[in-house]
Amino acid sequence: MRAVVVGAGSTTREMLRRLGDTWEVTLIDIDPARLELAERVRAVDAVVGDGSSAVVLREADLESAATVVAAAGSDEINLEVTKLAKESGAEHIVAVCRAPERSDEYRALGAVVVVPPSLAARDIEVAMEPRKLASTTFSAGKAEAIEFEITSDSPVQGKALKEIHSELWVVAAILRDDELVVPHGTTMLLTGDRVTVVGRAADFPTIVRTFAGGVSRFPLEFGRKVVVSLRSKADLDGPVAEAAYFVRNSNAASLVVVHRDPNSIKSIAEAEELQAVLDRVTTEELLVEVELRPVDGDLDDAVLAIAAGESVGAIVVPMGKASVVRWYSGIPRALNRFEEAGVPVLMTRGDSRFEDIIAPARRTLSGDAAGRAAIDIARRSGSKVIGVAVANPTYMGRDDLMARRQATSWLRREASVQDVSVERHVVRGNPVRVLSEIVDEDSLLVVSRPQGRISVTRPGTAVWAASRGRGSALFVPIQS
C-alpha cells in the first residue's frame, strides 16, 4: 500500500522506522540531504521538489496513494498539501500541525491532525495503521507500551497468553466489553479485545507483527469442512466443481459431497448413472480431500444435520442462471432453508473462478465480517478485492460520499496487512445496479447474510445484487 509523504525531517524519519513492511513510501522534500538521511532509515522513492506544488505531487502519483502525509516544517506547506490531497480525492490524509491554533484549518479539510510535533511520529503511525490504538515510551525511551485491537485475523486471536509467551513482551491489561481484565496465562485473547503490551522499544517491530499482523482464517471461524449436494451429473461440473475450488482457495480442509445412496434407487439405469458420476468424485479429480456421504432421505436435511453435528465452514448451493423466476424462488428460499446452520452459504452459478472478489465496503459489524472474509479468500486465491461503495445521489439529501470513501480506505488498510490489493470503486447511484454490473462470471460477490427470515418482497440489497449479477455470491452470517 502506498503513502505519499511531504517533508523528510526528523518526525518523518521516526515514522519511517516504525511503519509496517506493507507500506511503500514516496517521500518528497526540497532538500536532497534530508532525503538521503531518510533513505538510510528505510527504502523510499525519493522525489526532490516542493511538496506543495501540484506538479510535484502529480509526479509522485498522489492520486494512487492510500494515505497522504503532510509533515513539512511549516503550516503553510502542510495546509497546501492537505488541500491538494483533498482535491485529488485522497481518502486518508494525515497532517502535522505546527501551530496548535491552526488545527481547525486542517480539520476543515478532512485531515487527521497531529499535534504537537513532539508526538507527531507516534500519532501518524497510529492513524495510518488502525490496529494500533495507542503507544507511548517510558524508562528513558527504552520501553514501550502499545495498545492493539485484536481482530478476527490477528495471529494471536483465540490463543491463551501462555501459548504466545515471550521474553520480549508482557501483556499488561485487556479491555473487553468495557471491563478491565487482569490477564493470566490461561486468559484467551478474543476478537474486539483492546490489549496493552509492554516490551523493549527495540523489539517494537516484532511485537507489532505478533499482535497486529494478519493471517488468513476464513472459514475456520465457522468450521473446517465445505458441504455440497450432488443430485445429477450436471452438479459435478457445477456446484461440486466450484465447491472444490472454494476449498482450494480458502482455509477449509475438506469437501463433503452429500448424495443419494445408489442402493436405494429402484431404477437400475438411474442407479448406475449416479454411481458413474460418483466414481469421478475423487481427491485426485477435484484436488481436495473428498468425503462421499450417501443418504436415503432429503439431501438438504442431511446437509443441515452435518452442519449441526460437525465442523462445517460453508454450505454450497446452486443458484442457477440469473432470472427473475430463479432468484424469486431460489435465493431467499435457499438462504432461509439453511439459516439454522449459522454458517456461510455460497450460492454458486457453477462457472466462477473468483478472479475478482467483490466486497461492498460498509463500516458495520456485518460489513466488516464480509470484508474480512473477502480479504482472506483473495489472500489464498491470489485474487484482488474490489471494494465497492455506493453513495447517495446528490438529490437524495444527506451526502454520505466521504463516509463511503472512508469505508473503502478501511478495507484497503485491512487488506494491506495480508498483502492483498484492493481496487476502490466509489460511485453515486443505486447499490443493486452498481453491484450487479460489476459482478461478472469470474467474480465472487461477498456480502453479509441478512438477519432473520428473508422476505421475497423485500429481500435486501445483498440478495437483489446477487440475483442480478452474473457470478456467484457468498453470504457470510454475523457470528454471535
C-alpha positions in Angstrom: 0.0 0.0 0.0 1.4 3.4 -1.0 1.8 6.6 1.1 3.0 9.9 -0.2 4.8 11.9 2.5 5.8 15.5 2.2 8.7 16.5 4.4 11.8 14.4 5.2 12.6 15.9 8.7 13.2 14.1 11.9 9.5 13.4 12.5 9.2 11.6 9.2 12.4 9.6 9.8 11.0 8.3 13.1 7.7 7.5 11.4 9.6 5.5 8.7 11.3 3.5 11.3 8.0 2.5 12.9 5.8 1.8 9.9 4.9 -1.8 8.9 6.6 -3.5 6.0 3.5 -3.4 3.8 3.8 0.4 3.2 5.5 1.7 0.1 6.5 5.3 0.7 7.1 8.1 -1.8 9.0 10.9 0.1 9.1 14.5 -1.2 11.4 17.2 0.1 13.2 20.2 -1.4 16.5 19.2 0.4 18.3 16.2 -1.1 20.4 15.9 2.1 17.3 15.3 4.2 16.0 12.7 1.7 19.4 10.9 1.9 19.1 10.7 5.7 15.6 9.3 5.3 16.7 6.7 2.8 19.2 5.4 5.4 16.3 4.6 7.7 14.1 2.9 5.1 13.9 2.3 1.4 11.7 5.1 -0.1 11.0 6.6 -3.6 12.6 10.0 -3.1 11.3 13.0 -5.1 13.3 16.3 -4.9 10.9 19.2 -5.1 8.4 21.4 -3.4 5.7 19.2 -1.9 3.1 22.0 -2.0 3.3 22.1 -5.8 0.6 20.3 -7.7 3.1 19.4 -10.4 5.4 17.7 -7.9 2.6 15.8 -6.3 1.4 14.6 -9.7 5.0 13.4 -10.3 4.8 11.5 -7.0 1.5 9.8 -8.2 -0.6 11.4 -5.5 -3.9 10.1 -6.8 -2.9 6.4 -6.4 -1.8 6.9 -2.7 -3.8 5.2 0.0 -2.6 7.8 2.5 -1.1 11.3 2.1 1.0 12.7 5.0 1.8 16.4 5.2 4.8 16.6 7.6 6.8 19.6 6.3 8.3 22.2 8.6 5.6 24.9 8.1 1.8 25.0 8.4 1.6 26.9 5.1 3.2 24.0 3.2 1.2 21.3 5.1 -2.1 23.1 4.6 -1.5 23.4 0.9 -0.6 19.7 0.7 -3.8 18.8 2.6 -5.8 21.0 0.2 -4.3 19.5 -2.9 -4.7 15.9 -1.5 -8.4 16.5 -0.7 -9.0 17.9 -4.2 -7.4 14.8 -5.7 -9.8 12.6 -3.8 -7.4 11.1 -1.3 -9.4 9.0 1.2 -6.9 9.3 4.1 -4.9 12.5 4.9 -2.7 12.9 7.9 -1.2 16.4 8.6 1.3 17.7 11.2 0.0 21.0 12.7 3.0 23.1 13.8 0.9 25.8 15.4 -1.9 24.3 17.6 -4.2 27.3 17.0 -4.4 26.3 13.3 -5.6 22.8 13.8 -9.2 23.7 12.9 -8.0 24.7 9.4 -6.7 21.1 8.8 -9.8 19.5 10.2 -11.9 21.6 7.9 -10.1 19.9 5.0 -10.8 16.5 6.4 -7.3 15.6 7.7 -6.3 13.6 10.7 -4.5 16.3 12.7 -1.3 15.5 14.6 -0.2 18.0 17.3 2.2 18.8 18.9 5.3 18.0 16.8 7.0 16.0 19.6 4.2 13.4 19.3 3.9 13.5 15.5 5.7 10.3 14.6 3.6 8.3 17.1 0.3 9.8 16.2 0.9 9.4 12.5 1.8 5.8 12.9 -1.4 5.1 14.9 -3.6 7.0 12.4 -2.1 5.1 9.5 -2.3 1.6 11.0 -5.7 1.2 12.6 -5.0 -1.9 14.6 -2.6 0.1 16.8 -4.8 2.2 19.1 -2.1 4.0 21.2 1.5 3.8 22.1 3.9 5.5 24.5 7.5 5.2 25.6 8.9 5.2 29.1 12.1 4.2 31.0 14.1 6.9 29.2 12.7 5.6 25.8 13.9 2.1 26.3 10.5 0.6 27.0 7.2 0.9 25.1 3.6 0.3 25.9 1.4 -0.3 22.8 -2.4 -0.9 22.8 -3.7 -3.1 20.0 -7.2 -4.1 18.9 -7.4 -7.9 18.4 -9.2 -8.6 15.1 -10.6 -11.8 13.7 -7.4 -12.3 11.6 -4.9 -11.5 14.3 -2.2 -14.2 14.7 -3.0 -14.3 18.5 -6.8 -14.3 18.2 -8.2 -17.3 20.1 -4.9 -18.1 21.8 -4.2 -18.3 25.5 -1.4 -16.0 26.8 0.7 -19.0 27.7 0.7 -20.1 24.1 2.3 -16.8 23.0 4.6 -16.2 25.9 7.8 -14.4 25.1 10.7 -12.9 26.9 10.2 -9.8 24.6 6.9 -8.6 26.0 4.3 -8.7 28.7 0.5 -8.4 28.2 -0.3 -5.9 30.9 -4.1 -5.4 30.5 -7.1 -6.3 28.4 -10.2 -4.2 28.0 -13.1 -6.5 27.0 -16.6 -5.1 26.6 -15.6 -2.1 28.7 -14.5 -4.3 31.5 -10.8 -4.4 32.6 -9.4 -7.9 32.6 -6.2 -8.6 34.5 -4.6 -11.3 32.3 -3.1 -14.6 33.4 -1.5 -17.4 31.5 -4.9 -19.1 30.7 -6.5 -15.8 29.6 -7.6 -16.1 25.9 -7.4 -13.2 23.5 -10.7 -12.6 21.7 -11.8 -10.5 18.8 -12.5 -7.0 19.9 -10.2 -7.0 22.9 -8.0 -3.9 23.4 -4.7 -5.4 24.6 -1.9 -3.4 26.2 1.5 -4.9 25.5 4.7 -3.7 27.3 8.1 -4.5 25.8 11.5 -3.1 24.9 11.4 -0.3 22.3 14.0 -2.2 20.3 11.6 -5.1 19.9 8.8 -2.9 18.6 8.6 -4.4 15.0 8.4 -8.0 16.4 5.6 -7.0 18.8 3.6 -5.3 16.1 3.9 -8.3 13.7 2.8 -10.6 16.5 -0.3 -8.7 17.7 -1.3 -6.6 14.7 -0.4 -8.8 11.8 -2.9 -10.6 9.7 -3.4 -14.3 8.9 -6.0 -15.8 6.5 -8.6 -17.7 8.6 -11.9 -17.9 6.7 -13.9 -20.1 7.1 -12.2 -21.7 10.1 -14.1 -19.4 12.5 -17.2 -21.4 11.4 -15.6 -24.8 10.6 -13.2 -26.8 8.5 -15.5 -28.6 6.0 -17.4 -27.4 3.0 -20.6 -29.3 2.2 -22.3 -29.6 -1.2 -25.1 -31.8 -2.6 -24.8 -33.8 -5.7 -28.1 -34.5 -7.4 -27.2 -35.1 -11.0 -24.3 -35.3 -13.5 -24.6 -31.6 -14.1 -23.8 -30.9 -10.5 -20.3 -32.5 -10.9 -19.1 -29.7 -13.3 -21.3 -27.1 -11.5 -21.7 -26.8 -7.7 -19.3 -29.7 -6.8 -16.5 -28.3 -9.0 -16.9 -24.8 -7.6 -17.1 -26.1 -4.0 -13.8 -27.9 -4.6 -12.4 -24.6 -6.0 -13.6 -22.8 -2.9 -11.9 -25.4 -0.6 -8.6 -25.0 -2.5 -8.8 -21.2 -2.3 -9.8 -20.8 1.4 -8.6 -22.4 4.6 -11.2 -25.1 4.5 -9.7 -28.6 4.9 -12.0 -30.9 3.0 -15.1 -31.3 0.9 -18.2 -33.4 1.9 -20.4 -34.4 -1.0 -23.9 -35.4 0.0 -25.7 -37.7 -2.5 -28.4 -40.3 -2.8 -27.4 -43.8 -2.0 -27.4 -45.7 -5.3 -28.5 -48.8 -3.5 -31.7 -47.1 -2.5 -32.6 -46.2 -6.1 -35.1 -48.7 -7.7 -34.2 -47.8 -11.3 -31.1 -49.8 -12.2 -30.2 -47.4 -15.0 -30.6 -44.4 -12.7 -28.5 -46.0 -10.0 -25.8 -47.0 -12.5 -25.7 -43.4 -13.9 -25.4 -41.9 -10.4 -22.6 -44.4 -9.5 -20.7 -43.5 -12.6 -20.8 -39.8 -11.6 -19.7 -40.7 -8.0 -16.8 -42.6 -9.4 -15.4 -39.3 -10.6 -15.8 -37.5 -7.3 -12.3 -38.3 -6.0 -9.5 -36.4 -4.3 -7.4 -36.9 -7.5 -10.1 -35.5 -9.7 -11.0 -32.5 -7.5 -7.6 -31.9 -6.0 -9.0 -31.6 -2.5 -9.8 -34.2 0.3 -13.2 -35.5 -0.6 -15.7 -37.5 1.5 -18.8 -39.0 0.0 -21.9 -39.1 2.2 -24.7 -41.3 0.9 -28.2 -40.7 2.4 -31.6 -42.2 1.9 -33.7 -39.1 2.8 -33.8 -35.4 1.8 -30.4 -34.1 0.9 -31.0 -30.7 2.4 -31.9 -32.3 5.7 -28.7 -34.3 5.6 -26.7 -31.1 4.9 -28.3 -29.4 7.9 -27.6 -32.4 10.1 -23.9 -32.4 9.1 -23.7 -28.7 9.9 -25.3 -29.2 13.3 -23.0 -32.0 14.3 -19.7 -31.4 12.6 -17.2 -28.6 11.9 -18.7 -27.0 8.8 -17.3 -23.7 7.4 -19.6 -23.3 4.4 -22.5 -24.8 2.5 -22.5 -24.7 -1.3 -25.9 -24.3 -3.0 -26.6 -23.9 -6.8 -28.1 -20.6 -7.8 -28.7 -21.3 -11.5 -28.6 -18.7 -14.2 -29.8 -15.2 -13.4 -33.5 -14.8 -13.9 -36.4 -13.3 -12.0 -38.1 -16.7 -11.5 -34.9 -18.4 -10.2 -34.0 -15.7 -7.8 -37.5 -15.1 -6.6 -38.0 -18.7 -5.6 -34.3 -19.8 -5.3 -32.0 -17.5 -3.4 -34.3 -16.4 -0.5 -35.6 -20.0 -0.2 -32.1 -21.5 0.0 -30.9 -18.9 2.5 -33.9 -19.4 4.7 -33.6 -23.2 4.4 -30.0 -23.2 5.7 -30.4 -20.3 8.2 -30.4 -22.6 11.2 -26.9 -23.9 10.2 -25.4 -20.5 11.0 -22.6 -20.9 8.5 -21.7 -19.1 5.2 -23.7 -20.1 2.2 -22.0 -20.0 -1.2 -24.7 -19.5 -3.9 -22.9 -20.8 -7.0 -23.6 -20.5 -10.7 -21.1 -23.2 -11.3 -18.8 -21.3 -13.6 -17.0 -18.8 -11.4 -13.3 -18.8 -10.8 -13.0 -15.9 -8.4 -10.6 -13.7 -10.4 -12.1 -10.7 -8.6 -13.6 -10.7 -5.1 -16.3 -8.0 -4.9 -16.9 -6.6 -1.4 -19.3 -3.8 -0.6 -17.4 -1.5 1.8 -19.5 -0.6 4.8 -18.3 0.1 8.4 -20.8 -2.0 10.2 -20.4 -5.3 12.1 -21.8 -7.2 9.1 -19.9 -5.2 6.6 -16.6 -5.8 8.4 -17.3 -9.5 8.6 -17.9 -9.8 4.9 -14.9 -7.6 4.1 -12.5 -9.7 6.1 -13.9 -12.9 4.5 -13.3 -11.3 1.1 -9.7 -10.4 2.1 -9.0 -14.0 3.3 -10.3 -15.6 0.1 -8.3 -13.2 -2.0 -5.2 -13.9 0.0 -5.5 -17.6 -0.7 -6.6 -17.4 -4.3 -4.3 -14.6 -5.4 -7.2 -12.5 -6.5 -7.7 -8.8 -6.0 -10.5 -7.3 -4.0 -12.8 -4.6 -5.5 -14.1 -2.5 -2.7 -17.4 -1.1 -3.8 -19.0 1.8 -2.0 -22.2 3.4 -3.4 -23.1 6.9 -2.1 -26.5 8.5 -2.2 -27.3 10.6 -5.3 -26.9 14.3 -4.6 -30.6 14.9 -4.9 -31.4 12.5 -2.1 -30.3 14.9 0.7 -27.7 13.6 3.1 -24.3 13.4 1.3 -22.5 10.2 2.5 -19.8 10.1 -0.1 -17.0 10.8 2.4 -18.2 8.1 4.7 -18.2 5.6 1.8 -14.7 6.6 0.8 -13.6 6.1 4.4 -15.1 2.6 4.3 -13.0 1.7 1.3 -10.0 3.2 2.9 -10.5 0.9 5.9 -10.8 -2.1 3.6 -7.6 -1.2 1.9 -5.7 -0.9 5.2 -7.1 -4.2 6.5 -6.1 -5.9 3.2 -2.6 -4.5 3.3 -1.9 -6.5 6.4 -2.2 -9.6 4.3 -0.6 -8.1 1.2 -3.9 -8.1 -0.6 -4.6 -5.5 -3.3 -7.9 -3.6 -3.1 -9.2 -1.6 -6.0 -11.6 1.2 -5.0 -14.9 1.7 -6.8 -16.7 4.6 -5.2 -19.7 6.0 -7.1 -23.1 7.5 -6.6 -26.2 5.6 -7.6 -28.3 2.6 -6.9 -26.3 -0.1 -4.9 -28.1 -3.0 -6.5 -27.5 -1.8 -10.0 -23.8 -0.9 -9.4 -23.0 -4.2 -7.8 -24.8 -6.3 -10.4 -23.0 -4.5 -13.2 -19.6 -5.2 -11.6 -20.2 -8.9 -10.7 -19.4 -10.9 -13.8 -18.9 -14.6 -14.5 -15.4 -14.7 -13.0 -16.3 -12.7 -9.8 -17.3 -13.7 -6.4 -19.6 -11.3 -4.5 -19.0 -11.5 -0.7 -21.8 -10.0 1.3 -23.3 -10.3 4.8 -26.3 -12.5 5.2 -29.5 -10.5 6.0 -30.5 -11.3 9.6 -33.7 -13.3 10.2 -36.0 -14.7 7.6 -35.6 -13.2 4.1 -38.8 -11.9 2.5 -39.2 -12.4 -1.2 -40.9 -9.0 -1.4 -38.2 -7.1 0.4 -35.1 -9.3 0.3 -32.5 -6.6 0.8 -29.6 -5.1 -1.3 -27.4 -8.2 -0.9 -29.9 -10.7 -2.3 -31.0 -8.3 -5.0 -27.4 -7.8 -6.2 -26.6 -11.5 -6.1 -29.7 -12.3 -8.1 -28.9 -9.8 -10.8 -25.2 -10.3 -11.0 -23.6 -13.0 -13.3 -21.3 -14.6 -10.8 -21.5 -16.5 -7.5 -22.3 -14.9 -4.2 -21.0 -15.8 -0.7 -23.4 -14.9 2.2 -21.5 -14.5 5.5 -23.5 -14.5 8.7 -22.6 -12.5 11.7 -21.2 -14.6 14.5 -22.8 -14.1 17.9 
